[in-house]
Amino acid sequence: FYIEEKLNFIQNFVCPDCGIVGEYQVFVAYTVLSLFFIPIFKWGRKYYVQTSCCGKTYKLDNEVGRAIEKGEPIVISQNDLEYEGQTPVIKKCNYCGYVTEENFEYCPKCGNKLN
């Protein structure tokens, strides 16, 4: 079985991507070998952080994740995180200032060509 659990850890931060104050929510995911629904062996433990502001998911450094799981007081830094996914291409309209991550060729607000 593949199991994902939310850990009892929340940290406030200002998102470098969207600029909104949000929370880091930490999860651990692992595979379990069980016998008659009794867990016998766990492996492949990985830690993830999801942001509450824009919903991005980051892989968390394993040492930091283990410390959080043990209940140690930890502050997650940007160096502890690795983005899981593609970095979005942000386009900004030079005419009206509209910002989007969508793959628009023209600004949906004013109709001018996006850069």
Disulfide bonds with the S-S distance in Angstrom:
none
